[in-house]
Amino acid sequence: MKVKHLLMAGLAVAALTYVPAGAQVQPNAPAFAAGTFPAMPTKPMRTGKHINRVIDMWLKGQPVYYAQLEAGGYEDGKRMANTKADYITYEMEHGALDFHELREFMRGLKEVGTRTGHPTVPVVVTLPIQGTADVVRANAWMIQQALAAGVHGILLCNAESPEAAKIMVEASRYPFAPVVPGLNQGFRGNGSQSYASKIWGITAAEYLQRAEPWPLNPDGEIILGLKIENPRADANVESSVRVPGIAFAEWGPGDHGFYLVGNPATAGGRGDAAANMTAVRKRILDATKAANIKFLNACSDDPKSSNYVINQLKDGVMICTGGDSPAADLGRAFTKRTDGT
């Protein structure tokens, strides 16, 4: 029993000393006890550096392309494991909010595996949380339930303020992760690593080390994004995208159209090419570039479309819709993807 207690104490001390590579601890943050976090195994577990293949692609300077589904379960996970997409958006903003089905979907992905050697195709979840600070804090349990299912990212819809973005990041981190400038202590709870670590194909201790937002932690595996999709969000976009831990953002033309154009049924569509819409898109794109994070946009294979994939890539877009579409094939060829996908 004494040996067991000593081992558990050693792990607890180790967890408190973990400092992500490149992270900055606040000067007045409490000192951590001496020790080391359990080392990652030396045996390679994947073809790239990361469990989350999206990060591998971005580190190569390559855009990524995603597929999307609503309310998928185990069989859907098995089916979508063979997607050509670089990641899957699991839509629960307007789709069913069912965390059991999400877990089953992840289990299906994990059972089939991937052609690239990564444990699963990465999954990013959207949730029915209005992106204001008070609502995000009250519903942080949704973020933590999604992460506990083994997903690789969260996209906060209607992200209206930097405070809301900050709470999402804090909800995605563990308390022993050092406080960095602009963030309070994380508050993910013990037990959340159990199922997620199995999906990621690593031990629970390893999950605690790697379940950090990227690029805040260069060794992290979680990507957090913001949907800037209403005028209140637009007013704060330059600050919101600079919150530490945010990896990408998009401009949400569908919702923006409701505010800036009107009812698409009577306005002749959502007005993506309207002057006020294109101005909003440019503002958000410029903000992401200034903050050195990635920008998401719809991509089309039609050269006459405003969303033509080649033009989007030239504009700096690093995340495109249509992971299994001809547009993605065109984009991959344009950027000379050499990873066999």
C-alpha positions as CSV (number, residue, x, y, z in Angstrom):
1,M,0.0,0.0,0.0
2,K,2.8,2.4,0.8
3,V,4.4,1.9,-2.6
4,K,1.0,2.6,-4.3
5,H,0.5,5.8,-2.3
6,L,4.0,7.0,-3.2
7,L,3.4,6.4,-6.9
8,M,0.1,8.2,-6.8
9,A,1.7,11.1,-4.9
10,G,4.5,11.2,-7.5
11,L,2.0,11.4,-10.3
12,A,0.1,14.2,-8.6
13,V,3.3,16.3,-8.1
14,A,4.3,15.6,-11.7
15,A,1.0,16.9,-13.0
16,L,1.4,20.1,-11.1
17,T,4.8,20.8,-12.7
18,Y,3.8,20.4,-16.3
19,V,4.6,23.5,-18.3
20,P,3.6,23.4,-22.0
21,A,6.4,24.2,-24.4
22,G,6.4,27.9,-25.2
23,A,3.9,28.8,-22.4
24,Q,4.5,31.8,-20.3
25,V,3.6,31.7,-16.6
26,Q,2.4,34.9,-15.1
27,P,5.0,36.4,-12.7
28,N,2.6,36.3,-9.8
29,A,1.4,32.7,-10.5
30,P,2.0,30.2,-7.7
31,A,5.2,28.2,-7.9
32,F,4.9,24.6,-8.8
33,A,6.5,21.8,-6.9
34,A,9.5,20.1,-8.3
35,G,9.0,17.0,-10.5
36,T,8.4,15.9,-14.1
37,F,5.2,14.9,-15.9
38,P,5.1,11.3,-17.2
39,A,7.1,11.1,-20.4
40,M,5.5,10.3,-23.7
41,P,6.4,6.8,-25.0
42,T,9.3,6.7,-27.4
43,K,7.6,4.2,-29.7
44,P,6.0,6.2,-32.6
45,M,2.2,6.0,-32.4
46,R,1.3,8.0,-35.6
47,T,2.8,9.1,-38.9
48,G,3.1,12.8,-37.9
49,K,4.0,14.7,-34.8
50,H,0.5,15.2,-33.7
51,I,-2.5,13.0,-32.8
52,N,-4.6,15.8,-34.4
53,R,-3.7,15.6,-38.1
54,V,-5.0,19.1,-38.8
55,I,-2.1,20.5,-36.9
56,D,0.3,18.3,-38.9
57,M,-1.1,19.8,-42.1
58,W,-0.9,23.4,-40.8
59,L,2.7,22.9,-39.7
60,K,3.5,22.0,-43.3
61,G,1.8,25.1,-44.5
62,Q,-1.1,23.2,-46.0
63,P,-4.8,24.2,-45.9
64,V,-7.3,21.6,-44.6
65,Y,-10.7,20.6,-45.8
66,Y,-13.6,19.4,-43.6
67,A,-16.7,17.3,-43.9
68,Q,-19.8,17.8,-41.8
69,L,-22.6,15.7,-40.3
70,E,-25.4,16.0,-37.7
71,A,-26.3,13.5,-35.0
72,G,-24.1,10.7,-36.1
73,G,-23.6,7.5,-34.1
74,Y,-21.4,4.4,-34.1
75,E,-22.2,3.3,-37.7
76,D,-21.7,6.8,-39.0
77,G,-18.3,6.9,-37.3
78,K,-17.3,3.7,-39.0
79,R,-18.5,5.0,-42.4
80,M,-16.8,8.4,-42.1
81,A,-13.5,7.0,-41.0
82,N,-12.8,6.6,-44.7
83,T,-13.4,10.2,-45.6
84,K,-10.9,12.1,-47.6
85,A,-11.6,15.1,-45.4
86,D,-8.8,16.3,-43.0
87,Y,-11.4,16.7,-40.2
88,I,-15.1,16.3,-39.5
89,T,-17.3,19.0,-38.1
90,Y,-19.9,17.3,-35.8
91,E,-22.8,19.8,-35.8
92,M,-24.7,20.1,-32.6
93,E,-25.5,23.8,-32.8
94,H,-28.7,23.0,-34.6
95,G,-28.4,19.2,-34.7
96,A,-29.4,17.0,-31.8
97,L,-27.4,17.6,-28.6
98,D,-26.6,14.0,-27.8
99,F,-23.3,13.3,-26.1
100,H,-23.8,9.6,-26.0
101,E,-24.2,9.5,-29.8
102,L,-21.1,11.7,-30.0
103,R,-19.2,9.1,-28.0
104,E,-20.5,6.3,-30.2
105,F,-19.5,8.3,-33.3
106,M,-15.9,8.6,-31.9
107,R,-15.9,4.9,-31.0
108,G,-16.8,4.1,-34.6
109,L,-14.0,6.3,-36.0
110,K,-11.5,4.7,-33.6
111,E,-12.5,1.2,-34.4
112,V,-11.9,1.6,-38.2
113,G,-8.8,3.8,-37.9
114,T,-7.3,6.0,-40.6
115,R,-5.3,5.7,-43.8
116,T,-2.8,8.2,-42.4
117,G,-1.9,6.3,-39.2
118,H,-3.5,8.8,-36.9
119,P,-5.8,7.3,-34.2
120,T,-8.9,8.9,-35.8
121,V,-10.0,11.6,-38.2
122,P,-10.0,14.7,-36.1
123,V,-13.4,15.9,-35.0
124,V,-14.4,19.5,-34.2
125,V,-17.8,20.1,-32.5
126,T,-20.3,23.0,-32.7
127,L,-22.5,23.5,-29.7
128,P,-25.8,25.4,-29.1
129,I,-24.1,28.0,-26.9
130,Q,-24.7,31.7,-27.7
131,G,-21.2,33.2,-27.5
132,T,-21.6,35.7,-24.7
133,A,-19.5,35.5,-21.6
134,D,-22.3,34.7,-19.2
135,V,-23.8,32.0,-21.5
136,V,-20.5,30.3,-22.2
137,R,-19.7,30.2,-18.5
138,A,-23.2,28.7,-17.7
139,N,-22.8,26.1,-20.5
140,A,-19.2,25.3,-20.2
141,W,-20.3,21.8,-19.2
142,M,-21.2,21.2,-22.9
143,I,-17.6,22.1,-23.9
144,Q,-16.3,19.6,-21.3
145,Q,-18.7,16.9,-22.3
146,A,-17.6,17.1,-25.9
147,L,-13.9,17.0,-25.0
148,A,-14.5,14.1,-22.7
149,A,-15.9,12.2,-25.7
150,G,-12.5,12.4,-27.4
151,V,-13.1,15.2,-29.9
152,H,-10.2,17.4,-31.1
153,G,-11.7,20.8,-31.1
154,I,-14.6,23.2,-30.4
155,L,-16.0,25.9,-32.6
156,L,-17.8,28.5,-30.5
157,C,-20.8,29.9,-32.5
158,N,-21.8,33.6,-32.4
159,A,-18.6,34.3,-30.5
160,E,-19.4,37.9,-29.4
161,S,-16.6,38.8,-27.1
162,P,-13.0,38.1,-26.0
163,E,-14.4,37.2,-22.6
164,A,-16.5,34.4,-24.1
165,A,-13.6,33.1,-26.1
166,K,-11.4,33.2,-22.9
167,I,-13.9,31.1,-20.9
168,M,-14.1,28.5,-23.7
169,V,-10.3,28.2,-23.6
170,E,-10.3,27.9,-19.8
171,A,-13.0,25.3,-19.9
172,S,-10.8,23.3,-22.3
173,R,-7.7,23.2,-20.0
174,Y,-6.9,21.4,-16.8
175,P,-6.2,23.3,-13.5
176,F,-2.5,22.2,-13.4
177,A,-1.8,23.8,-16.8
178,P,0.1,27.0,-16.0
179,V,-1.9,30.2,-16.1
180,V,-0.7,32.3,-19.0
181,P,-1.2,36.0,-19.7
182,G,-4.8,36.7,-20.5
183,L,-6.2,33.4,-19.1
184,N,-7.3,32.2,-15.7
185,Q,-6.7,28.7,-14.4
186,G,-8.3,25.9,-16.4
187,F,-11.2,23.9,-14.9
188,R,-11.6,20.6,-16.7
189,G,-12.2,17.9,-14.2
190,N,-10.6,14.6,-13.3
191,G,-12.2,11.7,-15.0
192,S,-12.6,13.5,-18.3
193,Q,-9.4,11.9,-19.5
194,S,-10.7,8.3,-19.3
195,Y,-12.8,7.8,-22.4
196,A,-11.0,10.5,-24.4
197,S,-7.6,8.9,-24.0
198,K,-8.9,5.6,-25.4
199,I,-10.1,7.5,-28.5
200,W,-6.8,9.2,-28.9
201,G,-4.9,5.9,-28.5
202,I,-2.8,7.0,-25.5
203,T,-2.8,6.5,-21.7
204,A,-4.9,8.7,-19.4
205,A,-1.6,10.3,-18.1
206,E,-0.5,11.1,-21.6
207,Y,-3.9,12.6,-22.4
208,L,-3.6,15.0,-19.5
209,Q,-0.3,16.1,-21.0
210,R,-1.5,16.5,-24.6
211,A,-5.1,17.8,-24.1
212,E,-4.1,21.4,-24.5
213,P,-5.1,24.1,-27.0
214,W,-2.8,24.5,-29.9
215,P,-0.9,26.8,-30.7
216,L,-0.9,28.0,-27.1
217,N,0.9,24.8,-26.3
218,P,2.9,23.7,-29.4
219,D,2.5,20.1,-28.2
220,G,-1.2,20.4,-27.7
221,E,-3.8,18.6,-29.8
222,I,-7.0,20.6,-29.3
223,I,-8.0,23.3,-31.8
224,L,-10.5,26.0,-30.7
225,G,-12.3,28.3,-33.1
226,L,-14.6,31.2,-33.2
227,K,-17.6,31.9,-35.4
228,I,-17.8,35.6,-35.9
229,E,-21.3,35.8,-37.3
230,N,-23.2,38.9,-36.0
231,P,-22.6,42.6,-35.7
232,R,-21.9,42.4,-32.0
233,A,-19.2,39.8,-32.7
234,D,-17.8,42.0,-35.5
235,A,-17.3,44.9,-33.1
236,N,-15.0,42.8,-31.0
237,V,-13.3,40.5,-33.5
238,E,-9.8,42.1,-33.3
239,S,-9.7,41.4,-29.6
240,S,-11.6,38.0,-29.7
241,V,-9.2,36.4,-32.2
242,R,-6.2,37.4,-30.0
243,V,-7.3,35.4,-27.0
244,P,-4.5,32.9,-26.2
245,G,-5.6,29.4,-27.2
246,I,-7.7,30.4,-30.2
247,A,-6.5,28.6,-33.4
248,F,-9.0,29.7,-36.1
249,A,-12.0,31.8,-36.9
250,E,-14.7,32.1,-39.6
251,W,-17.1,34.8,-40.7
252,G,-20.4,32.9,-40.7
253,P,-22.1,34.3,-43.9
254,G,-25.4,32.5,-43.3
255,D,-26.0,34.2,-39.9
256,H,-24.4,37.4,-41.0
257,G,-26.9,37.5,-43.9
258,F,-29.8,37.5,-41.5
259,Y,-28.5,40.7,-39.9
260,L,-27.0,42.5,-42.8
261,V,-29.2,41.4,-45.8
262,G,-32.5,40.2,-44.3
263,N,-34.7,37.1,-44.9
264,P,-33.0,35.2,-47.7
265,A,-36.4,34.1,-49.0
266,T,-37.3,37.7,-49.8
267,A,-33.9,39.2,-50.3
268,G,-32.9,36.9,-53.2
269,G,-30.4,34.8,-51.2
270,R,-28.2,35.6,-48.2
271,G,-26.2,38.2,-50.1
272,D,-22.7,36.9,-49.8
273,A,-21.5,39.4,-52.4
274,A,-23.3,42.4,-51.0
275,A,-20.9,45.2,-50.1
276,N,-21.6,45.1,-46.4
277,M,-21.1,41.4,-46.3
278,T,-17.8,41.5,-48.2
279,A,-16.6,44.2,-45.9
280,V,-17.4,42.1,-42.8
281,R,-15.6,39.1,-44.3
282,K,-12.5,41.3,-45.0
283,R,-12.5,42.6,-41.5
284,I,-12.5,39.1,-40.0
285,L,-10.0,37.8,-42.4
286,D,-7.7,40.7,-41.7
287,A,-8.1,40.2,-38.0
288,T,-7.1,36.5,-38.2
289,K,-4.0,37.4,-40.3
290,A,-3.0,40.0,-37.8
291,A,-3.4,37.5,-34.9
292,N,-1.6,34.8,-36.9
293,I,-4.5,32.3,-36.7
294,K,-6.3,30.4,-39.4
295,F,-9.3,31.5,-41.4
296,L,-12.2,29.3,-42.5
297,N,-14.3,29.9,-45.6
298,A,-16.7,28.0,-47.9
299,C,-14.9,26.7,-51.0
300,S,-16.3,25.9,-54.4
301,D,-15.0,24.2,-57.6
302,D,-16.8,26.8,-59.7
303,P,-14.4,29.4,-61.1
304,K,-17.3,31.9,-61.4
305,S,-18.2,31.5,-57.7
306,S,-17.1,34.1,-55.1
307,N,-16.0,31.1,-53.1
308,Y,-13.8,29.5,-55.8
309,V,-11.3,27.4,-54.0
310,I,-8.2,28.7,-55.7
311,N,-9.1,32.3,-55.1
312,Q,-9.8,31.5,-51.5
313,L,-6.4,29.8,-51.0
314,K,-4.7,32.8,-52.6
315,D,-6.6,35.0,-50.2
316,G,-5.1,33.1,-47.2
317,V,-7.9,30.7,-46.3
318,M,-6.5,27.7,-44.4
319,I,-9.7,25.8,-43.7
320,C,-12.2,25.0,-46.5
321,T,-15.6,23.3,-46.6
322,G,-16.2,20.2,-48.7
323,G,-13.5,17.7,-47.6
324,D,-14.7,15.0,-50.0
325,S,-15.6,17.4,-52.8
326,P,-14.0,18.3,-56.2
327,A,-13.2,21.7,-54.6
328,A,-10.9,20.0,-52.1
329,D,-9.2,18.0,-54.9
330,L,-8.6,21.2,-56.7
331,G,-7.2,22.9,-53.6
332,R,-4.9,20.0,-52.7
333,A,-3.5,20.0,-56.3
334,F,-3.0,23.7,-56.2
335,T,-1.0,23.6,-53.0
336,K,0.9,20.4,-54.1
337,R,-0.1,18.2,-51.3
338,T,2.4,15.3,-51.2
339,D,1.0,13.3,-48.3
340,G,-1.0,10.9,-50.5
341,T,-4.4,12.5,-49.8
